[in-house]
């Protein structure tokens, strides 16, 4: 009976270990997105992009924003008369809008509106993350 060669067993074991490592990394990867944030006329006093990024990261427990991500979150705040209107759009890698959330608040509630936007953005990026609802707004 022929004895199997050790080098082929080692190569097979190495290939299997590499496959496990690659699959493990993919399964533990965090969902990511790009962020485009704009404050329109009358909303200049609302929190800036850095504050929005920090609020989302606090909710998710990690920073989800990377320039090379496939999805894009487009978030805007504009003022119309006595209220602020915000939109949060999820755009896929083909440029197609996959979801939109529209939010409103009174003119003096920029902070609250941005906290609500951060929640909507967090859900759009990583809807299965259990930390989203438990995080305190920043």
N, C-alpha and C positions, 0 to 999 in steps of 0.2 A: 504494500500500500504506500502510495507516494505521500510524502509529507508536504503540506502547503508551505510555500516560501514565506519567510517572515517579512520581506519587503512589501509584498502585495498585501499582507494583512495590515501592516503599518500604514500603507497608503490608503487602504479602505477605511481604517479607523480614523486617520487624519481627515479624509474627505467627510466622513460622518460627523466628526467633531466640528469641522468648519460649517457644515450645513446647520447644525444645532445652534452654533453661535450666531450665524446670520439670521436665522428665524427668530431667535431670542431677542436680538437687537430690534428687529422690526416689530415684534409684539410689545415691546416696552417703550417704543417711540412715542413721544408726545405729539398730538396734533398741532399743526402750526398754520400760520396765516400771515399775510402782509396786512398792514394797516395804512389806510389813507383817511386822514381826519381833517375836517375843515370847519371853521367857525365863520359863519356868514355875517353880513352887516347886522349890527345890533347885538351880536353874541360874542363880541370880543372879550367881554369880562368873564366868560365861561372858562372852565379849566382847559389848559392847553393839551397838546398831544401827549406830552410826557406824563401828565396826570392820568389821562385815559389809559395809556399803556400800563402804568403802575397799578391802577384799579383793576384791570383785567388780570394782570399777573398775580395780584393778591387773591383774587377769587379762584383762579385755577391752581395756584401753588407753583407755577412756573411761568417763565416769559415765553409766550407762544409766537412772538412776532419775529419773522425772519424775511429778509428781502427775497430769498429764493423760494419761498413757499408757493405752492400751487394755488391755494385759495387766497382771495383778497377780501378784506372787510373794508367797506367804504362807509364811513360815519360822518354825518354832517349835523350841525346845529345852526338854525337860522331863527331870527326873531321876526314875528309878525304881530304888529300892534302890541297887545299886552301879554303875549304868550311866546314861549319858545317851542320850536318844533324840531325834533331830531329824527333822522332816519339812519338805520343800520342795514346795510345790504351785504349779502354774501354772494360773491362772484367767483365762479369756478375757473379752472385753468384755461377754459375756452372763451372766457369773457362773458359767459351767460349768467344772468342773475338767478340764483337758486333760492333766494329768500329775502324778504324785506320786513323790517319791523319799524313802525312809525310810533313815535312817542311825543307827548305834549306835557308842558309844565308852565306854570305862570312865570312871568319875566324874572322874578327874583329868585328862582329856584334852579339856577345853573348846576350847583353841586349835586342836588338830588337827581336832576336829569342825567348828568354824567354817570352817577352811580347806577341808574337804571340802564343806561346805555352799556356800561361795563358788564352788567348781568346779561343783557341780550347778546353782546359780543362773545362772552364766555360760553354761553349755551350754543351759539352758532359754531364756535371753533371746536369745542369738546363737550358735546351734549351728554356723554356718559360719565363725566367727571363728578364724583360724589362730593367734592369740596365746593362746588359752585354755590350751592344754596347755604352752606354753612359758614362761608367767609363773611366777615363783617365788612361793610363798605368802608373805604379809606377816606 
